[in-house]
Amino acid sequence: MSGACFSRPDGGIEYELRCDGCGVLFQCGDDSYFSWPVLCAAAEAEGWGVAPDLDGEHECGECAATGRSRRGLRRLVPA
């Protein structure tokens, strides 16, 4: 559940993809972030496991390879 979309001042939309396992942001060197399907395809080409929708599970290549999942992480919460 690590997909997000943001409205741009010019009326466009940008998409962001983060790994559910470790939180790393997918970085692309082109304009893939303007289209969710194109961004997903670019991430999959680099070894990510990507669900087709924003609410799905998304894993970077390292987390997908090690089997680390969002459910397996412990997150520290400030007291």
C-alpha positions in Angstrom: 0.0 0.0 0.0 2.8 2.3 -0.9 1.6 4.0 -4.0 0.7 7.7 -3.8 -0.4 10.4 -6.2 0.2 14.1 -5.9 -1.4 17.0 -7.8 1.0 19.4 -9.5 0.4 23.2 -9.7 0.0 22.9 -13.5 -2.9 20.5 -13.1 -0.9 17.3 -13.7 -0.5 14.3 -11.4 2.7 12.7 -10.2 2.9 9.2 -8.8 5.3 7.9 -6.1 6.2 4.2 -5.4 7.7 3.1 -2.1 8.6 -0.4 -0.9 6.3 -1.8 1.7 9.2 -3.8 3.2 11.9 -1.1 3.8 10.3 2.1 2.6 12.8 2.9 -0.1 11.5 5.3 -2.8 11.7 4.0 -6.4 13.8 6.4 -8.4 13.5 6.8 -12.2 15.5 9.0 -14.4 12.7 9.8 -16.9 9.1 10.9 -16.8 7.6 7.6 -15.7 6.2 9.2 -12.6 3.5 10.9 -14.6 1.7 7.5 -15.3 1.1 4.8 -12.7 1.2 1.9 -15.2 4.4 3.2 -16.7 6.0 3.8 -13.3 5.0 0.2 -12.3 6.5 -1.2 -15.5 9.8 0.7 -14.9 9.9 -0.6 -11.4 9.2 -4.2 -12.5 12.0 -3.9 -15.1 14.4 -3.1 -12.2 13.3 -6.1 -10.1 10.5 -4.7 -8.1 7.4 -6.7 -7.3 4.5 -4.3 -8.0 0.8 -4.6 -7.6 -1.3 -3.0 -10.4 -3.1 -0.6 -8.1 -2.0 2.1 -5.7 -3.4 0.2 -2.7 -1.6 -3.1 -3.5 1.7 -4.4 -2.1 4.9 -3.2 -3.6 8.4 -4.5 -2.9 11.8 -3.3 -4.0 14.1 -6.0 -5.6 16.0 -6.6 -2.4 12.9 -7.1 -0.2 11.3 -9.3 -2.9 14.5 -11.4 -3.1 14.9 -11.8 0.6 11.2 -12.4 1.3 11.1 -9.5 3.7 7.5 -8.3 4.0 5.7 -5.4 5.5 4.1 -7.7 8.0 7.5 -8.9 9.1 8.9 -5.5 10.0 8.8 -4.0 13.4 8.5 -0.2 13.4 9.7 1.9 16.3 7.3 4.5 17.6 8.6 7.5 19.5 7.4 7.6 23.1 
